[in-house]
Amino acid sequence: MENNSKWRDAGLFYQGDLTFGELVNLMVGARLDDYDLSSNDTGHLSIDDPAQSASDDDFTWNASLSLLLDNGLVPYITYAESSAIENSQAGDVSPSLVSNGQWLSESDLKEVGLKFDLFDQTLVGGVSYYDQNRTRLSTRDRVVATTSKGTELELRWLVDDNVSATLTATDQETTIEGPETGFIYVPAYAVGLTPAQASGGSLAVFSFASSPIGFPGDYTATNIPENTVSLYGTYVSDPLSWGQAGASLGITHVSETATLLSGPVIYPSYEVVNLSLFATLDKTQLSLNINNLLDEEYFQPAAGSYVNTSALPGRAREWRITLKQTF
């Protein structure tokens, strides 16, 4: 059995950063790629052609327009396109993707936002809204299109010379464009069986769209949290006679997630607290990091074909002491 893929990508690109007066900034880029691909997989089904080849060229571009206002506000709008070869985790490209013309995928991003630098640079950050279309390689050599829309916020506040705070937040929704005809595992209860009737295992669904526990059209990727919020505070002391010390304390909130079934398992939202301390004495630095300080118990759904049958436990409290000595 042989599984061999070979491709070439010859490209030409341009990137420009243009400023008009003191108000307008335009960053623009363009790229032309010429692809050539050959793939051979003798381990495929006998009805498939084990060897395929293809070539194509693709032009993509991106542009970001910003207004540099005197009050520290920078509104901007961005559009970007890109293309990529649909290769698997091992780096190979399935001959079936070549034969059906899905070996080269395109994506695009639309984003509008506002960056700011206020109060003598003590408050900086930005807020943005994005709409992204992209693809992912699914089971049975299928290319699945996804659409993600959301809002992102980032704030950094320098309270004084010793104290600072950081806030980040996201709100998003990812839609899987159907019909989802791929292969996926489902738990026994989803089809009305007891664990004993399924011999303690899971069942395989070969077309999620046509199954009564699946979705015939587009559906939301509920295994991805809709909301995440992180708040961190940091303190660094003034230089002291013996050195300097500091600490950072933060909390991250992650909203609930769920399996991808019409009757899903819900994984509750959770919060994780992290703490770090450090002290510097001349050329010696000692630091203590504690992740999941309160030992929060939480679970996240697995990915890929096992998203409906497996869950990953969150990491329990972990601590690490680091000692550095410079000479």
C-alpha positions as CSV (number, residue, x, y, z in Angstrom):
1,M,0.0,0.0,0.0
2,E,1.3,3.4,-0.9
3,N,0.2,6.9,0.2
4,N,2.2,9.6,-1.5
5,S,1.4,13.3,-2.2
6,K,3.5,15.9,-3.8
7,W,2.7,19.5,-4.6
8,R,4.4,22.7,-5.7
9,D,3.3,26.3,-5.0
10,A,5.0,29.1,-6.9
11,G,3.9,32.5,-5.8
12,L,4.2,36.2,-6.3
13,F,3.0,38.7,-3.7
14,Y,2.9,42.4,-3.0
15,Q,2.5,44.2,0.4
16,G,2.1,47.9,0.7
17,D,1.6,50.3,3.6
18,L,0.3,53.7,2.3
19,T,-0.4,56.8,4.3
20,F,-2.4,59.8,2.8
21,G,-1.8,62.9,4.8
22,E,-2.0,62.4,8.5
23,L,-5.5,60.9,8.5
24,V,-5.8,57.9,6.2
25,N,-3.7,54.7,6.3
26,L,-4.2,51.9,3.7
27,M,-2.5,48.5,4.0
28,V,-3.0,46.4,0.9
29,G,-1.7,43.1,-0.3
30,A,-2.1,40.8,-3.3
31,R,-0.9,37.3,-4.1
32,L,-0.8,35.1,-7.1
33,D,-0.2,31.3,-6.5
34,D,0.4,28.6,-9.1
35,Y,-0.3,25.1,-7.6
36,D,0.6,21.7,-9.1
37,L,-0.4,18.6,-7.2
38,S,-0.1,14.8,-7.7
39,S,-1.5,12.2,-5.2
40,N,-1.4,8.4,-5.1
41,D,-3.2,6.2,-2.5
42,T,-3.4,2.5,-3.3
43,G,-5.1,1.9,0.0
44,H,-8.4,3.5,-1.2
45,L,-11.4,1.6,-2.2
46,S,-11.2,-0.2,-5.5
47,I,-13.9,1.9,-7.0
48,D,-11.7,5.0,-6.5
49,D,-8.9,6.0,-8.8
50,P,-5.7,5.7,-6.6
51,A,-3.8,8.3,-8.6
52,Q,-4.8,11.8,-9.4
53,S,-3.1,15.0,-10.4
54,A,-4.2,18.6,-10.9
55,S,-3.0,22.2,-11.3
56,D,-4.6,25.5,-10.7
57,D,-3.7,29.2,-10.0
58,D,-5.4,31.5,-7.6
59,F,-5.4,35.2,-7.0
60,T,-6.1,36.5,-3.5
61,W,-5.9,40.0,-1.9
62,N,-6.4,41.9,1.3
63,A,-6.9,45.5,2.3
64,S,-7.3,47.4,5.6
65,L,-8.4,51.0,5.7
66,S,-7.8,53.0,8.9
67,L,-8.6,56.6,9.9
68,L,-6.0,58.1,12.3
69,L,-8.1,60.5,14.4
70,D,-6.6,63.1,16.6
71,N,-8.5,62.0,19.7
72,G,-6.8,58.6,19.8
73,L,-9.5,56.7,18.0
74,V,-8.7,54.5,15.0
75,P,-11.8,53.1,13.2
76,Y,-10.9,50.6,10.5
77,I,-12.3,48.1,8.0
78,T,-10.6,45.0,6.7
79,Y,-11.2,42.5,3.9
80,A,-9.0,39.5,3.2
81,E,-9.0,36.4,1.0
82,S,-6.7,33.4,1.1
83,S,-6.4,29.9,-0.4
84,A,-4.9,26.7,0.9
85,I,-4.5,23.1,-0.1
86,E,-6.8,20.7,1.8
87,N,-4.2,18.3,3.3
88,S,-4.7,15.9,6.2
89,Q,-2.9,15.8,9.5
90,A,-0.2,13.7,7.9
91,G,0.3,16.2,5.2
92,D,-1.1,14.1,2.3
93,V,-3.9,15.0,-0.1
94,S,-6.6,12.4,-0.8
95,P,-7.0,11.5,-4.5
96,S,-10.8,11.8,-4.1
97,L,-10.4,15.5,-3.2
98,V,-8.4,16.0,-6.4
99,S,-11.0,14.1,-8.6
100,N,-14.0,16.1,-7.2
101,G,-12.1,19.5,-7.3
102,Q,-12.1,20.1,-3.6
103,W,-8.3,19.9,-3.0
104,L,-7.9,23.7,-3.1
105,S,-10.1,25.7,-0.7
106,E,-10.7,29.5,-0.3
107,S,-11.6,31.5,2.7
108,D,-12.5,35.2,3.3
109,L,-12.6,37.5,6.3
110,K,-14.6,40.8,6.8
111,E,-13.9,42.8,9.8
112,V,-14.8,46.3,11.1
113,G,-13.6,47.7,14.4
114,L,-12.3,50.5,16.5
115,K,-8.9,50.8,18.1
116,F,-8.2,53.4,20.7
117,D,-5.3,54.9,22.7
118,L,-6.7,57.2,25.4
119,F,-5.8,59.2,28.5
120,D,-2.0,59.6,27.7
121,Q,-1.8,55.9,26.6
122,T,-3.0,54.5,29.9
123,L,-6.1,52.9,28.3
124,V,-5.5,51.1,25.0
125,G,-7.5,48.4,23.3
126,G,-10.0,47.7,20.6
127,V,-13.4,46.3,19.7
128,S,-14.2,44.5,16.4
129,Y,-16.9,42.6,14.6
130,Y,-15.9,39.8,12.1
131,D,-17.5,37.5,9.6
132,Q,-15.3,34.7,8.4
133,N,-16.0,31.9,5.9
134,R,-13.5,29.0,5.7
135,T,-13.4,25.2,5.3
136,R,-12.2,22.2,7.3
137,L,-11.4,18.7,6.2
138,S,-13.9,16.2,7.7
139,T,-14.2,12.5,7.7
140,R,-14.4,10.4,4.5
141,D,-12.4,13.1,2.6
142,R,-15.1,15.7,2.8
143,V,-14.6,19.4,2.8
144,V,-17.0,21.2,5.1
145,A,-17.7,24.9,4.9
146,T,-18.1,26.9,8.1
147,T,-19.2,30.5,8.9
148,S,-18.1,32.3,12.0
149,K,-19.5,35.6,13.2
150,G,-18.6,37.4,16.4
151,T,-17.4,40.3,18.4
152,E,-14.0,40.7,20.2
153,L,-13.0,43.2,22.9
154,E,-9.6,43.9,24.4
155,L,-8.7,46.5,27.0
156,R,-5.5,47.3,28.8
157,W,-5.5,49.8,31.6
158,L,-2.4,51.2,33.3
159,V,-3.9,52.2,36.6
160,D,-0.6,53.7,37.9
161,D,3.1,52.9,37.8
162,N,2.6,49.6,39.7
163,V,-0.9,48.3,38.8
164,S,-2.4,47.3,35.5
165,A,-5.4,45.4,34.3
166,T,-6.4,43.5,31.2
167,L,-9.8,42.5,30.0
168,T,-10.5,40.3,26.9
169,A,-13.9,39.1,25.8
170,T,-15.4,37.2,22.8
171,D,-18.9,36.5,21.6
172,Q,-19.2,34.2,18.6
173,E,-21.2,31.7,16.7
174,T,-19.9,29.2,14.2
175,T,-22.3,27.6,11.7
176,I,-21.6,24.4,9.9
177,E,-23.0,24.6,6.4
178,G,-25.0,21.4,5.6
179,P,-26.0,18.9,4.7
180,E,-23.5,17.1,6.9
181,T,-23.1,13.8,5.2
182,G,-20.0,12.8,7.0
183,F,-19.2,9.9,9.3
184,I,-19.6,10.4,13.1
185,Y,-20.0,8.3,16.2
186,V,-23.1,8.7,18.4
187,P,-23.9,7.3,21.9
188,A,-26.3,4.3,22.2
189,Y,-28.9,6.3,24.1
190,A,-29.3,8.7,21.1
191,V,-30.9,5.9,19.0
192,G,-32.9,4.4,21.9
193,L,-30.5,1.7,23.0
194,T,-29.2,0.9,26.4
195,P,-25.4,0.6,26.9
196,A,-25.8,-3.2,27.3
197,Q,-27.7,-3.4,23.9
198,A,-24.8,-1.6,22.3
199,S,-22.2,-3.8,24.1
200,G,-21.0,-0.8,26.0
201,G,-19.8,0.9,22.8
202,S,-21.0,3.7,20.5
203,L,-22.6,3.5,17.0
204,A,-21.5,4.9,13.7
205,V,-23.7,7.2,11.6
206,F,-22.6,7.4,8.0
207,S,-24.8,10.4,7.0
208,F,-25.4,12.8,9.9
209,A,-27.8,14.9,7.8
210,S,-30.2,12.0,7.0
211,S,-30.2,10.7,10.6
212,P,-33.2,11.7,12.9
213,I,-30.6,12.7,15.6
214,G,-28.7,14.9,13.1
215,F,-29.5,18.0,11.2
216,P,-30.7,18.1,7.5
217,G,-29.2,21.5,6.8
218,D,-27.0,24.1,8.5
219,Y,-26.5,23.8,12.2
220,T,-24.6,25.6,15.0
221,A,-21.3,24.2,16.3
222,T,-22.4,24.0,19.9
223,N,-19.1,22.3,20.9
224,I,-17.4,25.8,20.6
225,P,-18.2,28.1,23.5
226,E,-20.2,31.2,22.5
227,N,-18.6,33.5,25.2
228,T,-15.3,33.8,26.9
229,V,-14.2,36.5,29.2
230,S,-10.8,37.0,30.9
231,L,-9.9,39.6,33.6
232,Y,-6.4,39.9,34.9
233,G,-4.8,42.3,37.3
234,T,-1.0,42.7,37.8
235,Y,1.1,44.4,40.5
236,V,4.8,45.2,40.2
237,S,6.5,46.9,43.1
238,D,8.9,49.8,42.9
239,P,12.6,48.8,43.0
240,L,13.5,48.0,46.5
241,S,16.8,47.7,48.3
242,W,16.9,43.9,47.9
243,G,15.2,43.7,44.4
244,Q,11.6,43.7,43.0
245,A,8.5,41.6,43.4
246,G,5.1,41.3,41.7
247,A,1.9,39.3,41.3
248,S,-0.7,38.6,38.8
249,L,-4.2,37.2,39.5
250,G,-6.8,36.5,36.8
251,I,-10.1,34.7,36.1
252,T,-11.4,33.2,32.8
253,H,-15.0,32.5,32.2
254,V,-16.1,30.0,29.5
255,S,-19.7,29.6,28.5
256,E,-21.5,26.2,28.2
257,T,-20.9,23.9,25.3
258,A,-22.8,20.9,24.0
259,T,-22.6,17.8,21.8
260,L,-23.8,18.0,18.2
261,L,-27.0,16.2,18.5
262,S,-30.7,17.2,18.4
263,G,-30.8,16.0,22.1
264,P,-27.4,17.1,23.2
265,V,-25.4,16.6,26.4
266,I,-24.8,20.0,28.0
267,Y,-21.3,20.8,29.5
268,P,-21.8,23.6,32.1
269,S,-20.0,26.9,31.9
270,Y,-16.9,27.3,34.2
271,E,-14.4,29.7,35.6
272,V,-10.7,29.1,36.1
273,V,-8.5,31.3,38.4
274,N,-4.8,31.6,37.8
275,L,-2.1,33.1,40.1
276,S,1.5,34.0,39.6
277,L,4.1,35.5,41.9
278,F,7.7,36.5,41.3
279,A,10.6,38.1,43.1
280,T,13.9,39.3,41.7
281,L,17.0,39.6,43.9
282,D,20.0,40.9,42.0
283,K,20.7,38.2,39.4
284,T,18.3,35.6,40.9
285,Q,14.6,35.3,39.9
286,L,12.1,33.1,41.7
287,S,8.6,32.6,40.3
288,L,5.5,30.6,41.4
289,N,2.7,29.9,38.9
290,I,-0.6,28.2,40.0
291,N,-3.1,27.3,37.2
292,N,-6.7,26.5,38.2
293,L,-6.0,27.9,41.7
294,L,-9.5,26.9,43.0
295,D,-9.2,23.4,41.5
296,E,-12.4,23.9,39.3
297,E,-13.8,20.8,37.8
298,Y,-15.0,21.2,34.2
299,F,-15.3,19.3,31.0
300,Q,-15.1,20.1,27.3
301,P,-16.4,18.0,24.4
302,A,-13.9,16.1,22.3
303,A,-13.3,17.1,18.6
304,G,-13.8,15.3,15.3
305,S,-15.8,12.1,15.0
306,Y,-15.9,11.6,18.7
307,V,-17.5,15.0,19.6
308,N,-20.8,13.3,20.6
309,T,-19.3,10.3,22.6
310,S,-16.3,11.7,24.5
311,A,-15.5,14.5,26.9
312,L,-12.1,15.8,28.0
313,P,-11.7,16.7,31.7
314,G,-10.2,20.1,32.4
315,R,-6.7,20.1,34.0
316,A,-6.8,20.2,37.8
317,R,-4.8,22.6,39.9
318,E,-1.1,22.7,38.8
319,W,1.7,24.6,40.3
320,R,5.2,25.3,39.0
321,I,8.2,26.9,40.7
322,T,11.0,28.3,38.6
323,L,14.4,29.5,39.7
324,K,16.6,31.5,37.3
325,Q,20.2,32.5,37.9
326,T,22.1,34.7,35.5
327,F,25.9,35.1,35.5
